[in-house]
Amino acid sequence: MKSVLLLVWTLFLLYVMGLSIFLLSADRLYVEKYMGIKTNNTVSLFVKPTTKILPKYNLGKGDYAKYQYLSKSGQWIYVLYKGEVLTAKTDQLRVKYIKYKSNFISTLSIYLSIIVSLLFFVITLFKVKISSSSSKKMSILNGQYLQDIKKLSILNDQHLLGITRLDKRLIERQKVLNTIVDDCDFFKNKCSLVESENKKLQKRIKAFKEELDSAEIVKQQVIKKLKQELDEFYKEESLTIVHPSITDMKTSEARLVTQLDKQVQEGLIFGVDFKHDRYENILKGRKFEIFIATWLTKELGFEIEEWSPDKGFEQDILVKSNLNPDLIVSNSTGEKFGIECKYRSKYFKQNETEFSWGTTYQGKRYERFQGEKNYPVYVCLGVFGTADNPESFSMLSIKKLIDKSFKKKFSKASSEQFVVSKANIEALDESSNSLFSALEPIN
């Protein structure tokens, strides 16, 4: 009989413990768990599993959040609180009560049930093992057992009362949640109105964009026309002029300035800046050519046979005469020679001992021109001051200049330049020779 009683109590204990483990560890699809704080301190609830951001809510004493799932690392636990899935450190929360089949069960009640069942099991085991001679002691123990049961019953009643109070608080929180839902509906209606206004605004933007596209087409057509006019002007200005006077050269310069100013002003109307450093260099080159032509004709009595205006135009226009030196001049004895005018307002790349006077292609081209025409070619290099009144200028034989120059590049993408030192310029200068009487042999 005693063995049967012991077996019954053993099975009952296993049932209670198994049910308790199921309720405490079951997936949230079957059992809803509500988490509370472990200590009296508040617990921070975050949107993401990191403490580097501000918490969305703080869970205080008496607050509960519905368990959702545990992170893979086990360090964060996800809960549902105020309609949002948030997360907190796992070691800061514990299960306060569970809901199973519409019944709220305090975890403390479950633990108490386990203790009571275990206690019953221990008492039964003790009663089975004890000898019949110990009946008096068993009676005393049974009395103590009954007292413990009574105390446990009182504790259980207290926890049931706590659950009832918790139910009332949940009802109050549900009312608050309903209020929040109503507010959300209100704002949803507001969002619908805003979306409607946004659609109207998008239509207006689309119409405005179509107008801008049309204006851009007109703008591009005008710009194309301006560029074509500039190309035609450059073609005319790039033609070689035979026996030009200084007045002819100055008139050409004035036309160039007027045309460039016109293009810049008309371009600005459409937001296009035609002004470029290359234009300034073209004007400087033109002024220096006129300065040297004036010096040759007025002071030395030379005659300008041909003038090929500055080759600085970058409009993809190839004029054969522009491959020649700027000036072809002759002296009183009829001897001809070519002069390529180069003005430099600063040193090569801030180096205060060197000047760049042209690309390697230009230098070789002028040397080849000298061989073809069978008369000398000089590079007239003016430096500092202004283009129409340089601080100094030098007449440099192309052949000697190339021999004393070395090759450099501003950058990987730029053309290779001929660079000459200031000392070599002074050594090669022939401008002080009377009428260039000491012209070098061509061969």
MARSEBA-333486 format. One record per residue (C-alpha): residue number from 1; x, y, z. Coordinates in Angstrom, 1 decimal. Last residue first. Layout:
BEGIN
NODE dodren      x      y      z
NODE    NUM      X      Y      Z
...
END
This chain:
BEGIN
NODE dodren      x      y      z
NODE    443   72.4   74.9  -92.3
NODE    442   70.6   78.2  -91.6
NODE    441   73.7   80.1  -90.9
NODE    440   73.2   82.4  -87.8
NODE    439   72.2   86.1  -88.3
NODE    438   75.0   88.4  -87.1
NODE    437   73.6   91.5  -88.9
NODE    436   70.4   91.2  -86.8
NODE    435   69.7   94.9  -87.7
NODE    434   72.4   95.9  -85.3
NODE    433   72.7   93.0  -82.7
NODE    432   70.9   94.1  -79.5
NODE    431   68.0   91.7  -80.0
NODE    430   70.4   88.7  -80.3
NODE    429   69.6   87.1  -76.9
NODE    428   71.2   83.6  -76.5
NODE    427   73.2   84.3  -73.3
NODE    426   70.3   86.2  -71.6
NODE    425   67.8   83.5  -72.5
NODE    424   70.3   80.9  -71.3
NODE    423   70.6   82.5  -67.9
NODE    422   66.8   82.7  -67.5
NODE    421   66.5   79.0  -68.1
NODE    420   64.6   77.5  -71.0
NODE    419   61.6   75.2  -71.0
NODE    418   60.1   73.5  -74.1
NODE    417   56.8   72.0  -73.1
NODE    416   55.2   68.5  -73.3
NODE    415   51.4   68.8  -73.7
NODE    414   49.2   68.4  -70.6
NODE    413   47.4   65.3  -69.4
NODE    412   50.3   64.0  -67.1
NODE    411   50.7   67.5  -65.7
NODE    410   52.7   70.7  -66.3
NODE    409   55.1   68.8  -68.5
NODE    408   58.9   69.4  -69.1
NODE    407   61.4   69.3  -71.9
NODE    406   64.8   71.0  -71.9
NODE    405   66.0   74.1  -73.8
NODE    404   69.5   75.0  -74.8
NODE    403   69.5   73.1  -78.1
NODE    402   65.9   74.3  -78.8
NODE    401   66.9   77.9  -78.3
NODE    400   70.0   77.6  -80.5
NODE    399   67.9   76.3  -83.4
NODE    398   65.1   78.8  -82.9
NODE    397   67.4   81.8  -82.6
NODE    396   66.3   83.9  -79.7
NODE    395   65.4   87.6  -79.9
NODE    394   64.8   88.7  -76.3
NODE    393   62.2   90.9  -74.5
NODE    392   62.1   93.0  -71.4
NODE    391   59.6   94.6  -68.9
NODE    390   56.9   94.1  -71.5
NODE    389   54.8   97.0  -72.8
NODE    388   51.9   95.8  -74.9
NODE    387   51.8   92.4  -73.2
NODE    386   52.3   94.0  -69.7
NODE    385   55.3   94.0  -67.4
NODE    384   56.7   90.5  -67.2
NODE    383   58.5   88.7  -70.0
NODE    382   58.8   89.0  -73.8
NODE    381   60.2   86.1  -75.8
NODE    380   60.8   86.8  -79.6
NODE    379   61.4   83.3  -81.0
NODE    378   63.5   83.6  -84.2
NODE    377   63.3   81.8  -87.5
NODE    376   66.1   82.1  -90.1
NODE    375   65.6   81.7  -93.9
NODE    374   65.6   78.7  -96.2
NODE    373   61.9   78.5  -96.4
NODE    372   61.7   74.7  -95.9
NODE    371   64.6   74.5  -93.3
NODE    370   63.2   77.4  -91.3
NODE    369   59.7   75.9  -91.4
NODE    368   61.1   72.6  -89.9
NODE    367   62.6   74.6  -87.0
NODE    366   59.2   76.3  -86.5
NODE    365   57.5   72.9  -86.5
NODE    364   60.0   71.4  -84.1
NODE    363   59.4   74.2  -81.6
NODE    362   55.6   74.0  -81.9
NODE    361   55.6   70.2  -81.3
NODE    360   57.9   70.6  -78.3
NODE    359   55.3   73.0  -76.9
NODE    358   56.1   76.7  -76.4
NODE    357   58.2   79.3  -74.5
NODE    356   58.1   77.9  -70.9
NODE    355   60.3   80.1  -68.7
NODE    354   62.8   79.1  -66.0
NODE    353   64.7   80.7  -63.0
NODE    352   62.0   81.7  -60.6
NODE    351   60.2   78.4  -60.6
NODE    350   56.6   79.2  -59.8
NODE    349   55.4   76.6  -62.4
NODE    348   57.3   78.2  -65.3
NODE    347   57.9   81.9  -64.5
NODE    346   55.3   84.6  -64.9
NODE    345   53.8   87.2  -67.4
NODE    344   55.1   85.3  -70.5
NODE    343   54.8   86.7  -74.0
NODE    342   55.8   84.6  -77.1
NODE    341   56.1   86.1  -80.6
NODE    340   57.3   83.7  -83.3
NODE    339   59.5   85.7  -85.8
NODE    338   60.4   84.6  -89.3
NODE    337   63.2   85.9  -91.4
NODE    336   63.6   87.6  -94.7
NODE    335   66.6   89.4  -96.2
NODE    334   65.5   92.2  -98.5
NODE    333   68.5   94.4  -97.9
NODE    332   66.5   96.9  -95.8
NODE    331   65.2   94.1  -93.6
NODE    330   62.4   91.6  -94.2
NODE    329   59.7   90.3  -91.9
NODE    328   57.5   87.2  -91.6
NODE    327   55.5   87.4  -88.4
NODE    326   53.5   85.0  -86.3
NODE    325   55.5   81.9  -87.2
NODE    324   53.8   79.5  -89.6
NODE    323   51.4   76.6  -88.6
NODE    322   48.6   79.2  -88.6
NODE    321   49.0   79.4  -92.4
NODE    320   47.4   76.0  -92.6
NODE    319   44.2   77.0  -90.8
NODE    318   42.9   74.1  -88.6
NODE    317   39.8   75.1  -86.7
NODE    316   38.9   72.8  -83.8
NODE    315   37.7   75.9  -81.9
NODE    314   40.6   76.5  -79.5
NODE    313   41.9   79.8  -80.8
NODE    312   45.4   80.4  -79.5
NODE    311   47.1   80.5  -82.9
NODE    310   47.7   84.2  -82.8
NODE    309   47.3   86.1  -86.1
NODE    308   49.5   85.1  -89.1
NODE    307   51.1   88.3  -90.3
NODE    306   53.1   88.4  -93.6
NODE    305   55.7   90.7  -95.2
NODE    304   56.1   93.2  -92.3
NODE    303   58.8   95.6  -93.4
NODE    302   61.8   96.5  -91.2
NODE    301   62.8  100.1  -90.4
NODE    300   64.5   99.1  -87.1
NODE    299   62.7  101.6  -84.8
NODE    298   59.3  102.0  -86.4
NODE    297   58.9   98.8  -88.3
NODE    296   60.5   96.2  -86.0
NODE    295   59.4   97.9  -82.8
NODE    294   55.8   98.3  -84.1
NODE    293   55.7   94.7  -85.1
NODE    292   57.0   93.7  -81.7
NODE    291   54.3   95.7  -79.9
NODE    290   51.6   94.5  -82.3
NODE    289   52.6   90.8  -81.6
NODE    288   52.6   91.5  -77.9
NODE    287   49.0   92.9  -78.1
NODE    286   47.8   89.9  -80.0
NODE    285   49.4   87.4  -77.6
NODE    284   47.8   89.2  -74.6
NODE    283   44.4   89.1  -76.3
NODE    282   44.8   85.4  -77.0
NODE    281   45.9   84.8  -73.5
NODE    280   42.9   86.5  -72.1
NODE    279   40.6   84.4  -74.3
NODE    278   42.4   81.2  -73.1
NODE    277   41.7   82.2  -69.5
NODE    276   38.0   81.8  -70.4
NODE    275   35.0   84.0  -70.8
NODE    274   32.2   82.2  -72.5
NODE    273   30.3   82.0  -69.3
NODE    272   26.8   80.5  -70.0
NODE    271   23.8   81.5  -67.9
NODE    270   21.6   82.3  -70.9
NODE    269   22.0   86.1  -70.7
NODE    268   25.7   85.5  -69.7
NODE    267   26.3   84.1  -73.2
NODE    266   25.2   87.3  -74.9
NODE    265   27.7   89.3  -72.7
NODE    264   30.6   86.9  -73.3
NODE    263   30.0   86.7  -77.0
NODE    262   29.8   90.5  -77.3
NODE    261   33.0   91.0  -75.3
NODE    260   34.8   88.4  -77.5
NODE    259   33.6   90.2  -80.7
NODE    258   34.6   93.7  -79.5
NODE    257   38.0   92.5  -78.3
NODE    256   38.7   90.7  -81.6
NODE    255   37.5   93.6  -83.7
NODE    254   39.8   96.0  -81.7
NODE    253   42.8   93.6  -82.3
NODE    252   42.1   93.5  -86.0
NODE    251   42.0   97.3  -86.1
NODE    250   45.4   97.3  -84.2
NODE    249   46.9   95.0  -86.8
NODE    248   45.6   97.0  -89.7
NODE    247   46.9  100.2  -88.1
NODE    246   50.3   98.6  -87.7
NODE    245   50.2   98.0  -91.4
NODE    244   49.8   94.5  -93.0
NODE    243   51.9   93.4  -95.9
NODE    242   50.0   90.1  -96.4
NODE    241   47.4   89.0  -93.8
NODE    240   47.3   85.3  -92.9
NODE    239   43.8   84.0  -92.1
NODE    238   43.1   83.2  -88.4
NODE    237   40.8   86.2  -87.8
NODE    236   38.4   85.0  -90.6
NODE    235   38.2   81.5  -89.2
NODE    234   37.9   82.8  -85.7
NODE    233   34.8   84.9  -86.7
NODE    232   33.2   81.9  -88.3
NODE    231   33.8   79.9  -85.1
NODE    230   32.4   82.6  -82.9
NODE    229   29.2   82.8  -85.0
NODE    228   28.9   79.0  -84.7
NODE    227   29.4   79.3  -81.0
NODE    226   26.7   81.9  -80.6
NODE    225   24.3   79.8  -82.7
NODE    224   25.0   76.7  -80.6
NODE    223   24.3   78.8  -77.5
NODE    222   21.0   80.0  -78.9
NODE    221   19.9   76.4  -79.7
NODE    220   21.0   75.2  -76.3
NODE    219   18.9   78.0  -74.6
NODE    218   15.9   77.2  -76.7
NODE    217   16.1   73.5  -75.7
NODE    216   16.6   74.6  -72.1
NODE    215   13.5   76.7  -72.2
NODE    214   11.5   73.7  -73.4
NODE    213   12.9   71.6  -70.6
NODE    212   12.1   74.3  -68.1
NODE    211    8.5   74.4  -69.3
NODE    210    8.3   70.7  -68.9
NODE    209    9.7   71.0  -65.4
NODE    208    7.0   73.5  -64.5
NODE    207    4.3   71.1  -65.7
NODE    206    5.8   68.3  -63.7
NODE    205    6.1   70.5  -60.6
NODE    204    2.4   71.4  -60.9
NODE    203    1.4   67.8  -61.2
NODE    202    3.6   66.9  -58.2
NODE    201    1.9   69.7  -56.2
NODE    200   -1.5   68.2  -56.8
NODE    199   -0.2   64.8  -55.7
NODE    198    1.2   66.3  -52.6
NODE    197   -2.1   67.9  -51.7
NODE    196   -3.8   64.5  -51.9
NODE    195   -1.0   63.0  -49.7
NODE    194   -1.5   65.8  -47.2
NODE    193   -5.2   65.0  -47.0
NODE    192   -4.5   61.3  -46.5
NODE    191   -1.9   62.1  -43.8
NODE    190   -4.6   64.0  -41.9
NODE    189   -6.9   61.0  -42.1
NODE    188   -4.1   58.8  -40.7
NODE    187   -3.5   61.3  -38.0
NODE    186   -7.1   60.9  -36.7
NODE    185   -6.8   57.1  -37.0
NODE    184   -3.6   57.1  -34.9
NODE    183   -5.4   59.2  -32.3
NODE    182   -8.1   56.6  -32.1
NODE    181   -5.5   53.9  -31.7
NODE    180   -3.9   55.8  -28.9
NODE    179   -7.2   56.1  -27.0
NODE    178   -7.7   52.4  -27.4
NODE    177   -4.3   51.8  -25.9
NODE    176   -5.2   53.9  -22.9
NODE    175   -8.3   51.9  -22.4
NODE    174   -6.2   48.7  -22.7
NODE    173   -3.9   50.1  -20.0
NODE    172   -6.9   50.5  -17.6
NODE    171   -8.0   46.9  -18.3
NODE    170   -4.4   45.7  -17.7
NODE    169   -4.4   47.5  -14.3
NODE    168   -7.6   45.7  -13.3
NODE    167   -6.2   42.4  -14.3
NODE    166   -3.1   43.1  -12.2
NODE    165   -5.3   43.7   -9.2
NODE    164   -6.9   40.3   -9.7
NODE    163   -3.4   38.8  -10.1
NODE    162   -2.4   40.3   -6.8
NODE    161   -5.5   38.8   -5.1
NODE    160   -4.5   35.4   -6.5
NODE    159   -1.0   36.0   -5.1
NODE    158   -2.5   36.7   -1.6
NODE    157   -4.7   33.6   -1.8
NODE    156   -1.6   31.5   -2.7
NODE    155    0.3   32.9    0.3
NODE    154   -2.6   32.0    2.5
NODE    153   -2.7   28.5    1.1
NODE    152    1.0   28.2    1.6
NODE    151    0.5   29.1    5.2
NODE    150   -2.2   26.5    5.6
NODE    149   -0.1   23.9    3.9
NODE    148    2.8   24.8    6.2
NODE    147    0.5   24.4    9.2
NODE    146   -0.7   21.0    7.9
NODE    145    2.9   19.9    7.5
NODE    144    3.7   21.0   11.0
NODE    143    0.8   18.9   12.2
NODE    142    1.9   16.0   10.1
NODE    141    5.4   16.3   11.5
NODE    140    3.9   16.0   15.0
NODE    139    1.9   13.0   14.0
NODE    138    4.8   11.5   12.3
NODE    137    6.8   11.9   15.5
NODE    136    4.1   10.0   17.3
NODE    135    3.9    7.3   14.6
NODE    134    7.7    6.7   14.9
NODE    133    7.3    3.1   16.0
NODE    132    5.6    2.3   12.7
NODE    131    8.8    2.9   10.9
NODE    130    9.5    5.9    8.7
NODE    129   10.2    5.2    5.1
NODE    128    6.6    5.5    3.8
NODE    127    6.0    8.6    5.9
NODE    126    9.2   10.2    4.8
NODE    125    8.4    9.5    1.2
NODE    124    5.0   11.0    1.7
NODE    123    6.4   14.0    3.3
NODE    122    9.0   14.5    0.6
NODE    121    6.3   14.1   -2.1
NODE    120    4.1   16.6   -0.4
NODE    119    6.9   19.0   -0.2
NODE    118    7.7   18.6   -3.8
NODE    117    4.1   19.2   -4.7
NODE    116    4.1   22.3   -2.5
NODE    115    7.3   23.5   -3.9
NODE    114    6.2   23.0   -7.5
NODE    113    2.9   24.7   -6.8
NODE    112    4.8   27.6   -5.2
NODE    111    6.9   27.9   -8.3
NODE    110    3.8   28.0  -10.4
NODE    109    2.2   30.5   -8.1
NODE    108    5.3   32.7   -8.4
NODE    107    5.0   32.5  -12.1
NODE    106    1.6   34.0  -11.7
NODE    105   -1.0   32.5  -14.0
NODE    104   -3.4   34.4  -16.1
NODE    103   -6.0   32.2  -17.8
NODE    102   -7.2   32.8  -21.4
NODE    101   -5.8   29.4  -22.5
NODE    100   -2.5   30.1  -20.9
NODE     99   -1.4   33.6  -19.9
NODE     98    1.9   33.9  -18.0
NODE     97    3.2   35.9  -15.1
NODE     96    6.2   37.7  -13.9
NODE     95    8.8   36.3  -16.4
NODE     94   12.1   38.0  -15.8
NODE     93   13.9   41.1  -17.1
NODE     92   17.3   42.7  -16.5
NODE     91   19.6   39.8  -17.4
NODE     90   18.2   39.6  -20.9
NODE     89   19.1   43.2  -21.8
NODE     88   16.3   45.0  -23.5
NODE     87   14.4   45.0  -26.8
NODE     86   11.4   46.7  -28.4
NODE     85    8.5   45.5  -30.5
NODE     84    5.9   48.3  -30.4
NODE     83    2.2   48.2  -29.5
NODE     82    2.7   49.8  -26.1
NODE     81    5.3   47.2  -25.2
NODE     80    5.9   44.0  -27.1
NODE     79    9.1   42.3  -25.9
NODE     78   12.5   41.2  -27.5
NODE     77   15.2   39.8  -25.2
NODE     76   18.9   40.6  -25.7
NODE     75   22.0   38.8  -24.6
NODE     74   21.0   35.4  -25.9
NODE     73   23.3   35.8  -28.9
NODE     72   20.5   34.7  -31.3
NODE     71   18.1   37.2  -29.8
NODE     70   15.2   35.9  -27.6
NODE     69   11.6   36.1  -28.7
NODE     68    8.3   38.0  -28.2
NODE     67    7.6   38.4  -24.4
NODE     66    4.7   40.8  -23.6
NODE     65    5.8   43.8  -21.5
NODE     64    4.8   44.5  -17.9
NODE     63    4.9   47.6  -15.7
NODE     62    4.5   47.3  -11.9
NODE     61    8.0   48.6  -11.2
NODE     60    9.3   50.5  -14.2
NODE     59    9.9   49.8  -17.8
NODE     58   11.6   52.8  -19.5
NODE     57   10.6   53.6  -23.0
NODE     56   12.3   54.4  -26.4
NODE     55   15.8   54.2  -25.0
NODE     54   18.4   56.6  -26.4
NODE     53   21.1   55.0  -28.6
NODE     52   24.5   53.5  -27.8
NODE     51   22.8   50.8  -25.6
NODE     50   22.4   48.5  -28.6
NODE     49   19.8   45.9  -29.6
NODE     48   17.6   48.2  -31.6
NODE     47   14.4   50.1  -30.7
NODE     46   15.5   50.1  -27.0
NODE     45   13.7   49.5  -23.7
NODE     44   15.5   50.7  -20.6
NODE     43   14.8   48.9  -17.3
NODE     42   13.7   50.8  -14.2
NODE     41   15.4   50.0  -10.9
NODE     40   13.5   48.0   -8.2
NODE     39   15.1   44.8   -9.3
NODE     38   14.1   41.9  -11.7
NODE     37   11.9   44.0  -14.0
NODE     36    8.7   42.5  -15.5
NODE     35    8.0   40.2  -18.4
NODE     34    4.6   38.8  -19.5
NODE     33    4.6   35.4  -21.2
NODE     32    1.9   34.3  -23.6
NODE     31    1.8   30.5  -23.9
NODE     30    1.0   28.5  -27.0
NODE     29    2.5   30.6  -29.9
NODE     28    4.8   32.1  -27.3
NODE     27    6.9   28.9  -27.3
NODE     26    6.9   27.0  -24.1
NODE     25    9.6   27.5  -21.4
NODE     24    7.6   28.6  -18.3
NODE     23    4.4   26.8  -19.1
NODE     22    6.1   23.6  -20.3
NODE     21    8.4   23.6  -17.2
NODE     20    5.4   24.0  -14.9
NODE     19    3.5   21.2  -16.6
NODE     18    6.5   18.9  -16.4
NODE     17    7.0   19.8  -12.7
NODE     16    3.3   19.2  -11.9
NODE     15    3.2   15.9  -13.8
NODE     14    6.5   14.7  -12.3
NODE     13    5.1   15.4   -8.8
NODE     12    1.9   13.5   -9.5
NODE     11    3.8   10.5  -10.9
NODE     10    6.0   10.4   -7.7
NODE      9    3.0   10.9   -5.5
NODE      8    1.2    7.9   -7.1
NODE      7    4.3    5.8   -6.9
NODE      6    4.8    6.6   -3.1
NODE      5    1.1    5.7   -2.5
NODE      4    1.5    2.4   -4.4
NODE      3    4.6    1.6   -2.3
NODE      2    2.8    2.4    0.9
NODE      1    0.0    0.0    0.0
END
